[in-house]
């Protein structure tokens, strides 16, 4: 598209940084970077990722060399444009810590919930032990998350558990966003009891019904078993008053030791606060309706996905326009109520309807 050559349109010099939304902010704007331990590395990688993608296009003549200048900011360029920054993370990296003039810990939960108890168990016999722990958790009406290191192991474990009569599903990177929503909804509603995943059980997944998290091969050092990853995964069990975590490992790695010590430290802080203020911990109460509505929109969307209608004739233009207007109202309402996940699903449905409208 024409945007590839924005350098010429805006009169910029070759290699100069592009204009971004940040350029329209006042000089004293405040930037809040959520989940900074993930966001900062993503910001660092954006320029190189864009550059590597375009190199082949330019080399083989599909783009002019000036297309390189329609790009994300380099990390250094980004840093030059920001002034006041608040980094928000349960596991800040050294970069954020080194830049911070003040580090504020927000460990206290108003619900009184403490961080989960952590147990380390040997790898030998881990599957049999895990099945027993799942059975005990399910008897109490709670759910279990299991995180593995590889896709193959997750698939094999899911199949084995299914053969053993466990109601289990597998969440992996090939599952699209709508199906992910549906799987998470079904877990919360109790349609199955165990969710197996790899790196999909970390930031931003709040499941109050989950009382057990099992981390297999916790002593295999690497990104998925780093201190940050372990703390983030362990935190998924901090939404339930009976939350607990089992680490299956033969050795206590430095990452494990640090994650366990930090979790225990946070647990003690909350317990002391609860004692002083006479607070009885309560599990988070979180409605399931928002996810249900979002997946309902996805189910409705199957009727017109890619122009294929199920059990009905394709609609006329007026019907599609009315559907777009209705979904737009629902999307704006969801956004006002901060139900961004649902709003995003509705936005995608609107876009598909508009594409269908153009095809008629």
N, C-alpha and C positions, 0 to 999 in steps of 0.2 A: 504494500500500500504506500500511499504518498508519505505517510508518517516516517517511513524509513529514511527519508531525505529531509527531515525537519531542520537539519543544520543549515541548508540553503534557504529555507523559507524564513527562518528566524535570524539569518545573517550572522550566525556564529562562526568563529574561527575553527579550523580543523583541530580535533582533539579536545575542544573545550567542553566542559560539563553541560548537559542539557538542562533546560528549565524543568522544574518539578513543582509539585504542589507546595513544597516548603518555601519556595521563592515568593509565594503570595501571603505568607504569614507575617505578622508584625515581628520586629526584631526581638521583642521580649517574650516570644511565645514559649510555652512550656510543653515539652515532649515527654509523654509517658510511654515507655517501652515495656509491654507486658510479656511475661515469660522470656525475659531477656537472655537467659542462658541458651535459648533456642533462636530467638530473633536476631541477636547480634551475629552469630555465625552465618545465618541466612543472608544478612545484609552484606557480610564480607564476601559471600560467594556469588552474589547476583551479577556483578560485573563480569567476572570470569566465565560464568555460565552463559551469559548472553554473547560474549565475545567468541567462545568456542563454537557456539551454534552458527554464528554468522560467517566464521572463517571459511567453512566449506562452501557456503552460498556465494561468497565473494570470489573465492578461488576458481569456481566453475562458472562464473559469469551470471549467476542468478540475481546478484545484487551488485550495485556499484560500491566501491570502497567507502564512500561517504556514509553508507548505511551503518558503519561501525559507530558513528556518532549519535545515532538514535539508540540510546542505551541507558541502563541504570547508572546511578552515581557509583563511583568507586567508594570504598569505605572511608578513605581519607577525605574525599569531597563531601561525603555525608557528614562527617565529623566537623568539618569547617562551617557547615550551614546550621548546625544546632547550637543552642546556647545552654538552656536549663533543661536537664534531663532527670527524670525519675525512672530508675530501673526497678521493675517489679518481678520478683522471682522467689520461689521457695528454695531454690538452689543456685544462687548467683555465682557466676564464674569469677576468676581472678581479675578479668578485665574490668568488670563492673565495680568490684571491690576497690581496685586500685584508683579508679577515678572518683569514687564517692568521698565527699567531705563529711558525710554522716550516714551511718548505716542504722536503719530503724527496723527492729524485729517486730513483726506482728504475729506472735505465736498463739495469743489467746483467742479461743473460739467462744462466741457467746453461748453456744449450745453446751459448752462444758466438755465436749468430746476430746478425749486424749488420743495421742498417736497410738497405733496398734502395738501389741506385744509381739516381739519377734522371737521365733524359735529356729534354731539351726539343726537340721537333721542330715544324716549321711545319705550319700547318693545311692548306695546299695539298698535295693528294695524300695526306692522312692515312689515307684508307680503304685505298688500295693498299699504303701502308707498313704499316698495321696488319695486313693480310692476310699480308704477308710475315713480320712478327714472330710472328704466331700460328702460322704454318707451322713456323718455326724452334723455337718453344717446344714445339709438339706433337711434333715429331720427338724431342725429349729426354724425352718421356713426361710432360710437365707440362701444367697447365691455364692458362687466361687469363681474367681478369675485365676487362670493358669497361664503363666508366661514362659515360653520356651525360647531357645536360641535360634532355631532354624525353621524354615517353612516345612521341610520334610518331617521334622520331629513333631511339629504341631499337627500336621495332617495325620501322621501315624498314631499319635496320642488320641486325637479326636476319634479316629476309627476304632481304636482299641476300647476307649471308654464307651462308645456307642454299642459295641459288641457286648460289653459288660452290663448293658442296661442303663447306663447313665444318660440323662437327657443333656446333650452337649452340642455346642456349635463352635465353629472355627471362624475367627475374624482375621482376614489377611488383606494384604495390599491390593489384591485384585478385586476386592469387593467395592462396588461404587458407593458414593455417598448416601444415596437413598436406601440401598440395601443395608448399609451400616446402621442407619437410623432405625430401620425395622428390626435388625438383630438386637440392638441395644434395648429397644422398646420391649421386645419379647422376653429378654432376660429380666427386665424390671417387673414385667407382668407375671413372671413365673412360668412362662411357656416352656422354658428349659432352665436347667440349674447351673450349668458350667459353661463358661466362655473361655476358649483357648486362643491365645494370640502371641505375637512376637514383640513388636515395638508399638503396638496400638493401645497399650493399656497404661499410658503415662499421663501427660499433661491434659487437663481439661475434661477428664472423664469422671463425673460425679454420679456414683451409683450407691445410694444409701442402703440398698438391699444386699450389697456384697459384704459378707462378714469374714471371708477367707481369701487371701491371695497367696498362691503358691508360686515361687520362683525356682524353676528347675535350673540345674547347673549354675548356681549362683557364684561359684568360685572360678568360672571361666572368664578371666579378665578380658576386657574389651569395652567397646562403646555401650553395648546393651547391658553390661554388668559393671559399669562405672559407678562411682559414688553418686553422681548426679542422677543417673538412670534408676539406681536402686532406691534412692530417697523418693523420687517422683513416683515410682511404682508402689512403694510401701504406703505412700500417702493416699492411694486409692482406697485403702482400708480404713481411713480415718473419718469416714462418713457414717460408720455404724458403731454403736456403743459396744458391740461385741467383736469389733474388728480385730483380726490377728493376721500375722504373716508367717509363712514357713519358708525358710531358705534351705534348699537341698544342696549340700556342699560337703566335700571331704576336707577342705582347708578353709581357714578364715583369711581371705585376702585383705589387703589394705583397704580396698574399696568397701568391702563388707563391714570391716571393723569400724570405719569412719561413718558409714551409713547407719549402723546399729547404734553407735555412740550418739550420733546427732539425733536420731529418733528418740532414744531414751532421754536425752537432755530436754527435748521439747515436751516429752511426756511428763517429765517431772515439773516443768514450769506450769503446765496446765493443771496438774494434780494439786500443786500448791495453791494456785489461784482458786481452784474449786473448793479447797479446804477452807481458805480464808473467807470466801464469799458464800459458803454453804450451798454450792451448786451441785446438783445431781445431773450427770451427763445424759443427754438425750440424742438419739439418732436423728440425723437430718430428715426433715419431711419435705420431699420434693415431688410435685405433681408429675404424672406421666402424660397428662393430656397434650402438652405441647408437642411431644414426640409423636403421639398418636395422630394428632391433626396433621403433622408434617408428612407422616407416612401415608395418611389417607389422601393427601394431595398427590403424593407420588402414585398411589394406586389409581386415582382418577386420571392421572396423567398418562397412564398406560393406554387409555382409550384413544389418545391422539398422538402418542409417541411415534415419531417418524411417519406421520400421516396414516398409520394403520389403525383402523377402528375395530373394536372387538364387539361383535354382536349388534352392530348398529351401522347405519349408513354414515358416511362422512358428513359433517355439519356444513351448513351454508355459511357465507361470510358474516351475516348478522349474528348468528349463534356464536361464532368464534369471537367476534368483537365483544359480545355481552360477557362471555367467559373471561376474556382478558380484563374487562372492566371490573368484574367481580373479584378475580384473583388479585388485581392491583389493590383494591380496597383491603382485602385480607392481608396482603403483604405489608401495606403501610400500617395497618393496625398491629400486626405482629412486631414490626420495627419499633413502633411507639411503646409497646409493652416489653421491649428489650428481648423479644423471642427471636433472636437473629438467626438461629438455626432454621426455624420454621420459615422466616422471611426469605432466606436464601433458597430454600426448596421452592417456594412459590415464585420467586423471581425466575428460576430456571424453567418452571412450567410456563410462565408468561412468555419467555423467549421462544420456547418451542411452538407455542400457539402462534406467535407472530411469524415464525418461519413458515408454518402451515398456511397462514393467511396469505403470505407472498406467493405460495405455490398454487393457490386457487385461481 
